[in-house]
Amino acid sequence: MYEYKEELYEMARQLKQFSKIGVISHVRPDGDAIGSQVGVCLWLKANGIDFAAHNDDALPEDISWIDASVGIRSLDQNALASCDALLFVDGNAPKRFGKHMAWFENTTKPSFVIDHHPDPFDGYTYMVSVPEAASTAELIYGLYEQTDLSMLTVEAATAIYTGILTDTGGFRFSSVGARIHQIVADLISRADLKVSEIYQRVFDNRKIKHLALIGRALNQLRLDENTGIATMAIYRKDLEETGCRYDELDGLTQFPLSLQEARIAIIFTQFEDRIKISFRSKDEFNVNTLARNFDGGGHQKASGAWYEGSDMEKALRDVTEAARRQMAQA
């Protein structure tokens, strides 16, 4: 059991000093990023603090519905300039926030972070960083807990629940403990959440083109039974020919990792000039260390990185070889 009550109490105290705060979540947002962003914006509103919510990228369809009560926008420097302070959620370094990084580096405004990724950037005014937390949304719940849980509206509870649901893989990851289930139980009872409806909106909303893309990806699934390294490659043409977008790839990591013999899964997604790499692990193998070989990072069991250049075969060779070396050293 970890404790972060004092840090969240102090975060709440400091945020309450400002009249308007810019709230920013990381690029290519997922359920935890948007759930946390919406949840904390509604906390600010409940405390009489104005806000401006921003993200570089459009929200994925499967989670965009939780933003109905906030209205997250793309980078608007004039709107952010009108804020007294900046609050970054679900990201541990300025580079995780896209165009906001350059803007942040040139502003003198106080800046705050609430996040659960390891090795955070230490240049913020104040930070709550809890790598042991299963999600950032869990920490947003803690912000309400340290002030007044009666401020939790149905919209805020739904956003926080969705963030926890998605970042724990439907409560199946090892980061899920009694604390998570206690939080979820309180959210459900306090806001009368219809959890089956939330689950369906997040996970059961695929279109036929998504299944076509999954079929193509599964054709590229490979497993090295000697090492337990499972890889999957997704080419640009796969998205173009199926009509899918990059933000519709969430959930593909479950397939290689579900293989009985798999220890780690590495998913390669080809962009025009580079390749996105997603790492997942289901034992004690630290994919965060592996991702750092490619200027990436994240969690021990879930990390990401970028491979410069679009040569998929070379990326497959280089990254899997790095994984083999780390396994041999371990």
C-alpha positions in Angstrom: 0.0 0.0 0.0 1.4 3.4 -0.9 0.4 6.8 0.5 0.0 10.0 -1.4 -2.7 11.8 0.7 -0.4 14.6 1.9 0.9 15.3 -1.6 -2.6 15.5 -3.0 -3.8 17.7 -0.2 -0.9 20.1 -0.9 -1.7 20.0 -4.6 -5.3 20.9 -3.9 -4.1 23.8 -1.6 -1.8 25.2 -4.3 -4.2 24.9 -7.2 -6.9 26.8 -5.2 -4.7 29.9 -5.2 -5.4 30.5 -8.9 -8.5 31.8 -10.7 -8.0 30.0 -14.0 -5.8 27.0 -14.9 -4.9 25.5 -18.2 -5.3 21.7 -18.1 -3.3 19.7 -20.6 -3.1 15.9 -21.3 -0.6 14.0 -23.4 -0.5 13.6 -27.2 -2.4 10.7 -28.7 -4.6 10.6 -25.6 -6.0 7.4 -24.1 -8.8 6.8 -21.6 -6.6 7.6 -18.6 -5.4 10.9 -20.1 -8.9 12.1 -21.0 -10.6 10.7 -18.0 -8.0 12.4 -15.7 -8.3 15.6 -17.6 -12.1 15.8 -17.5 -12.1 14.6 -13.9 -9.7 17.3 -12.7 -11.4 20.1 -14.8 -14.7 19.3 -13.0 -12.8 19.4 -9.7 -11.6 22.9 -10.6 -15.1 23.9 -11.5 -16.5 22.6 -8.3 -14.0 24.7 -6.4 -14.9 27.8 -8.3 -11.8 27.8 -10.5 -12.1 28.5 -14.2 -10.2 26.2 -16.7 -9.1 25.8 -20.3 -8.6 22.2 -21.4 -6.2 21.4 -24.2 -4.7 18.5 -26.2 -2.7 18.5 -29.4 -4.6 15.6 -30.9 -8.2 14.8 -31.5 -9.9 12.5 -29.0 -10.4 8.8 -30.0 -14.0 8.0 -30.7 -14.2 5.3 -28.0 -13.5 7.9 -25.3 -14.5 11.3 -26.8 -18.0 11.0 -25.2 -16.7 11.5 -21.7 -15.6 15.1 -22.7 -19.2 16.4 -23.1 -19.1 18.4 -20.0 -15.6 20.0 -20.5 -14.8 20.7 -24.1 -11.1 19.8 -24.7 -9.6 22.0 -27.5 -6.5 21.9 -29.6 -3.6 24.2 -28.7 -4.8 27.8 -28.3 -2.0 30.0 -27.1 -4.3 32.9 -26.4 -6.5 30.8 -24.2 -3.6 29.4 -22.3 -2.0 32.9 -22.0 -5.2 33.9 -20.1 -4.5 31.2 -17.5 -2.7 31.9 -14.2 -1.1 28.4 -14.1 -0.8 25.2 -16.0 -1.7 21.6 -14.9 -0.4 18.6 -16.9 -2.0 15.2 -16.3 -0.9 11.7 -17.2 2.5 12.6 -18.6 5.9 12.8 -16.9 7.8 15.2 -19.1 7.1 18.2 -21.4 7.8 16.2 -24.5 4.8 14.1 -23.8 2.5 17.1 -24.5 3.4 17.9 -28.1 3.3 21.5 -29.2 2.7 22.5 -25.6 6.3 21.6 -24.8 7.7 24.6 -26.7 5.0 26.9 -25.2 5.7 25.5 -21.7 9.5 26.1 -22.0 8.9 29.8 -22.8 6.3 30.6 -20.1 6.9 31.7 -16.6 3.5 30.5 -15.3 3.5 28.1 -12.4 3.2 24.6 -13.6 1.9 21.4 -11.9 1.8 17.7 -12.7 -0.4 14.8 -11.6 0.9 11.6 -13.1 1.8 7.9 -12.5 4.7 7.4 -14.9 8.3 6.8 -13.5 11.2 9.2 -13.7 9.4 12.5 -14.0 10.8 15.8 -15.2 11.7 17.9 -12.2 11.2 21.3 -13.5 7.6 21.9 -12.4 6.4 24.1 -9.6 4.8 21.2 -7.7 4.2 17.6 -8.7 2.3 14.5 -7.5 4.0 11.6 -9.1 3.0 8.1 -7.9 4.4 5.3 -10.2 2.8 2.7 -8.1 -0.6 4.0 -8.9 -2.6 2.0 -11.5 -3.7 5.1 -13.3 -3.6 8.9 -13.1 -7.4 8.8 -12.8 -6.9 7.1 -9.5 -4.9 10.1 -8.3 -7.6 12.5 -9.5 -10.1 10.6 -7.3 -7.6 11.2 -4.5 -7.8 14.9 -5.2 -11.5 14.8 -4.5 -10.9 12.5 -1.5 -8.6 15.1 0.0 -11.0 17.9 -0.4 -14.7 16.8 -0.6 -16.0 13.6 -2.2 -19.5 15.1 -2.4 -18.2 17.3 -5.3 -18.0 14.1 -7.5 -20.7 14.6 -10.1 -21.9 11.7 -12.4 -19.7 13.2 -15.2 -16.6 13.3 -13.0 -17.1 9.8 -11.6 -17.7 8.5 -15.1 -14.5 10.1 -16.4 -12.4 8.8 -13.5 -13.9 5.3 -13.7 -13.2 5.2 -17.5 -9.6 6.3 -16.9 -9.1 3.5 -14.3 -10.9 0.9 -16.5 -8.8 1.5 -19.6 -5.4 1.9 -17.9 -5.8 -1.3 -15.9 -6.9 -3.3 -19.0 -10.3 -3.9 -17.5 -8.9 -4.4 -14.0 -6.7 -7.3 -15.1 -3.2 -5.8 -14.7 -1.0 -6.6 -11.7 -1.2 -2.9 -10.6 -4.8 -3.5 -9.5 -5.1 -4.0 -5.8 -7.7 -3.5 -3.0 -7.4 0.3 -3.3 -8.6 0.3 -6.9 -11.6 -1.8 -6.1 -12.4 0.4 -3.1 -12.3 3.5 -5.4 -14.4 1.9 -8.1 -17.0 0.7 -5.5 -17.3 4.3 -4.2 -17.6 5.7 -7.7 -20.3 3.2 -8.6 -22.3 3.8 -5.4 -21.8 7.5 -5.2 -22.8 8.3 -8.8 -24.9 5.2 -9.6 -22.7 4.4 -12.5 -24.0 2.0 -15.2 -20.6 0.2 -15.6 -21.9 -2.2 -18.3 -22.8 0.7 -20.5 -19.4 2.4 -19.9 -17.7 -0.9 -20.8 -19.7 -1.3 -24.0 -19.0 2.3 -25.1 -15.3 1.8 -24.6 -14.7 -1.8 -25.7 -17.7 -3.0 -27.7 -17.9 -0.3 -30.4 -15.8 -1.7 -33.2 -16.7 -1.3 -36.9 -16.1 -3.9 -39.6 -13.0 -2.0 -40.7 -11.5 -2.4 -37.3 -11.9 -6.2 -37.5 -10.3 -6.1 -41.0 -7.3 -4.3 -39.5 -7.1 -6.8 -36.7 -7.1 -9.6 -39.3 -4.2 -8.0 -41.1 -2.3 -7.4 -37.8 -2.8 -11.0 -36.8 -1.3 -12.2 -40.1 1.9 -10.4 -39.0 2.0 -11.9 -35.5 5.2 -13.8 -34.7 6.4 -15.6 -31.6 9.9 -16.7 -30.7 9.2 -19.6 -28.5 12.8 -19.7 -27.1 12.6 -16.2 -25.7 8.9 -15.6 -25.4 9.1 -12.4 -27.6 5.9 -11.9 -29.5 5.9 -9.2 -32.3 3.2 -7.7 -34.4 3.7 -5.3 -37.3 1.1 -2.8 -38.6 2.0 -1.2 -41.9 0.7 2.2 -43.2 -1.0 0.4 -46.1 -3.0 -1.6 -43.6 -4.6 1.5 -42.2 -5.0 3.2 -45.6 -6.6 0.1 -47.2 -9.0 -0.6 -44.3 -9.8 3.1 -43.8 -8.7 3.1 -40.1 -6.9 5.8 -38.3 -3.9 5.6 -36.0 -6.0 6.4 -33.0 -8.1 3.2 -33.7 -5.3 0.8 -32.9 -5.8 0.7 -29.2 -6.4 -2.8 -27.9 -4.2 -4.7 -30.4 -1.6 -5.3 -27.8 -3.8 -7.8 -26.1 -3.5 -10.3 -28.9 0.3 -11.1 -28.9 0.4 -10.8 -25.1 -2.4 -13.4 -24.8 -0.2 -16.1 -26.2 0.5 -18.7 -23.6 4.3 -18.7 -24.3 4.6 -14.9 -24.6 6.7 -13.0 -22.0 6.7 -9.7 -23.8 4.8 -8.2 -26.7 6.2 -5.6 -29.1 3.9 -3.9 -31.5 5.3 -1.9 -34.4 3.2 0.7 -36.2 4.6 2.3 -39.4 4.3 6.0 -39.9 5.6 8.0 -42.8 9.1 8.6 -41.5 9.3 6.6 -38.3 7.8 3.6 -36.4 6.0 3.6 -33.2 6.9 0.8 -30.8 4.6 -0.4 -28.0 6.0 -2.7 -25.4 4.0 -4.9 -23.0 5.1 -7.5 -20.5 3.2 -10.0 -18.4 6.0 -11.1 -16.1 8.8 -9.3 -14.3 10.6 -8.3 -17.5 11.0 -4.5 -17.4 10.0 -3.1 -20.8 10.6 0.5 -19.5 14.3 -0.3 -19.6 14.0 -1.7 -23.0 12.1 1.3 -24.3 14.8 3.6 -23.1 17.2 2.1 -25.7 15.0 3.8 -28.2 14.5 7.1 -26.4 11.2 6.0 -25.0 9.9 5.0 -21.6 6.8 4.4 -19.5 6.0 1.7 -17.0 7.7 -1.6 -16.1 5.0 -3.6 -17.9 3.8 -1.0 -20.5 6.0 1.4 -22.4 6.5 3.1 -25.7 9.1 4.5 -28.0 9.8 5.7 -31.6 12.2 4.1 -34.1 13.6 6.6 -36.5 13.1 5.6 -40.2 10.2 3.6 -41.7 12.1 0.4 -42.5 9.9 -2.1 -40.7 12.2 -5.1 -41.2 15.1 -3.3 -39.8 13.1 -2.0 -36.8 11.9 -5.6 -36.1 15.5 -6.9 -36.1 17.0 -4.1 -34.0 14.3 -4.0 -31.4 13.9 -7.7 -30.9 17.7 -8.1 -30.7 17.8 -5.4 -28.0 15.1 -7.4 -26.2 17.1 -10.6 -26.4 20.2 -8.9 -25.0 18.2 -7.6 -22.1 16.8 -11.0 -21.4 20.2 -12.6 -21.6 21.6 -10.1 -19.1 18.7 -10.7 -16.7 
